[in-house]
Amino acid sequence: MSKTFKIFTSGAMGGLTYNEQMDWRLELEHLVFELTEKKVKFIHPPDFFDYDFHDQRVVKEWEINQLLDSDIVVINLSNIKNSIGTHIELGVVQAANRLPGHHITTIGIGEPNTDHPWIKSSIFYSVKDTVEAADFICKYLLI
């Protein structure tokens, strides 16, 4: 039986339409499926919860559980400055990676709209766009 790789997509949702939240995510998913025959499952948070969902505690717990069960987390860095949720998700991954066992690889897409050094130092590999992200994921991580 072959492994199913789980990819979690992280990025700003507040103040964005559903399409703005999903465009880059769906492009990445499409590109990965074009480049590999490996089993891959994408978790796109906007597909599960509306940003304005009434109980954010439920959303936070669900996302943390999904993150911890993922192999790869792809982060859209272009709007990270004001996305507290994305910061927390990145911190959860960093903390989990300090523990023995399962390792979660982080891929950053684009340039962060902040110069805080912890953002760039928390990303395993940075790329300029979804094309580069999909290529790196398929060549080096889905093995």
C-alpha distance (Angstrom), angle and dihedral (degrees) to the residues before:
residue distance angle dihedral
M1 . . .
S2 3.80 . .
K3 3.77 124.3 .
T4 3.79 121.7 -103.7
F5 3.80 109.9 -138.6
K6 3.79 115.6 -142.6
I7 3.81 118.3 -146.9
F8 3.81 119.4 -170.1
T9 3.81 117.6 -161.3
S10 3.78 115.9 -146.0
G11 3.77 128.3 -172.1
A12 3.77 146.2 113.0
M13 3.78 117.8 -49.0
G14 3.81 104.2 164.1
G15 3.78 114.5 99.6
L16 3.81 92.0 9.8
T17 3.78 128.5 107.7
Y18 3.78 118.4 -118.3
N19 3.82 89.3 -104.2
E20 3.81 91.9 50.8
Q21 3.80 89.2 50.7
M22 3.80 93.1 47.7
D23 3.83 106.9 36.4
W24 3.81 96.9 83.8
R25 3.80 91.7 38.5
L26 3.80 94.1 53.7
E27 3.81 91.6 43.8
L28 3.81 90.1 53.9
E29 3.79 91.9 46.8
H30 3.80 92.2 49.8
L31 3.81 92.1 49.0
V32 3.81 93.6 48.6
F33 3.81 91.9 50.0
E34 3.82 89.0 49.6
L35 3.81 92.1 52.6
T36 3.79 102.7 43.3
E37 3.75 142.8 40.7
K38 3.81 91.3 -159.4
K39 3.78 118.8 116.7
V40 3.79 108.2 -97.3
K41 3.78 130.8 173.9
F42 3.80 120.2 -165.3
I43 3.78 123.0 -153.2
H44 3.80 110.8 -158.4
P45 3.83 108.8 -179.5
P46 3.83 94.2 -151.3
D47 3.81 87.9 63.0
F48 3.79 90.6 60.5
F49 3.79 107.2 34.3
D50 3.78 134.8 24.3
Y51 3.81 111.1 -127.8
D52 3.81 88.3 -120.1
F53 3.83 93.7 51.6
H54 3.80 106.4 149.0
D55 3.82 98.3 -123.9
Q56 3.80 109.8 50.9
R57 3.81 90.6 175.4
V58 3.81 88.1 67.0
V59 3.81 91.2 48.0
K60 3.81 92.3 48.9
E61 3.80 94.0 49.5
W62 3.80 92.4 45.7
E63 3.82 92.3 49.7
I64 3.81 93.3 47.2
N65 3.81 90.3 51.5
Q66 3.81 90.8 49.2
L67 3.82 91.5 47.8
L68 3.79 93.3 51.0
D69 3.80 90.6 50.8
S70 3.83 93.5 49.7
D71 3.78 129.4 100.4
I72 3.79 95.6 -158.2
V73 3.80 132.9 23.9
V74 3.79 116.6 -162.4
I75 3.80 113.6 -161.2
N76 3.78 126.0 -162.1
L77 3.79 100.7 -142.6
S78 3.81 98.4 -174.2
N79 3.82 94.8 91.6
I80 3.79 101.1 23.6
K81 3.82 97.8 116.4
N82 3.81 95.0 80.2
S83 3.80 98.2 26.1
I84 3.78 103.7 102.1
G85 3.81 90.5 174.8
T86 3.80 91.1 57.9
H87 3.81 90.2 49.2
I88 3.80 90.8 51.8
E89 3.82 92.0 46.9
L90 3.80 90.4 51.8
G91 3.82 90.2 48.7
V92 3.81 91.5 50.3
V93 3.80 90.4 53.2
Q94 3.81 92.1 47.3
A95 3.81 91.1 50.8
A96 3.81 93.0 46.3
N97 3.79 91.2 50.5
R98 3.81 90.3 58.7
L99 3.79 90.1 63.3
P100 3.80 122.7 81.5
G101 3.78 118.4 -100.3
H102 3.77 126.1 26.8
H103 3.83 117.0 45.3
I104 3.81 124.1 -157.7
T105 3.80 116.8 -153.1
T106 3.81 117.6 -144.9
I107 3.80 122.9 -149.0
G108 3.81 119.1 -172.0
I109 3.79 120.9 -153.3
G110 3.80 119.6 -154.9
E111 3.76 131.1 -12.0
P112 3.79 118.2 -49.9
N113 3.80 113.8 -115.7
T114 3.81 87.9 -133.7
D115 3.77 131.9 60.3
H116 3.80 95.5 -143.1
P117 3.82 105.0 140.2
W118 3.81 94.2 -141.7
I119 3.79 91.5 66.7
K120 3.80 96.3 58.0
S121 3.81 93.0 37.7
S122 3.82 90.1 54.7
I123 3.79 94.0 56.9
F124 3.81 117.4 88.4
Y125 3.81 94.5 -158.9
S126 3.81 131.2 6.1
V127 3.79 126.9 -154.4
K128 3.77 134.3 177.6
D129 3.81 98.9 -125.2
T130 3.80 148.1 -3.9
V131 3.81 92.1 -85.7
E132 3.81 91.5 60.7
A133 3.80 91.1 41.9
A134 3.80 93.2 53.3
D135 3.80 91.6 46.0
F136 3.82 93.1 50.8
I137 3.80 93.0 44.8
C138 3.80 93.5 50.3
K139 3.80 96.5 42.9
Y140 3.78 100.5 42.2
L141 3.79 112.5 15.3
L142 3.79 108.1 37.8
I143 3.79 93.9 69.0
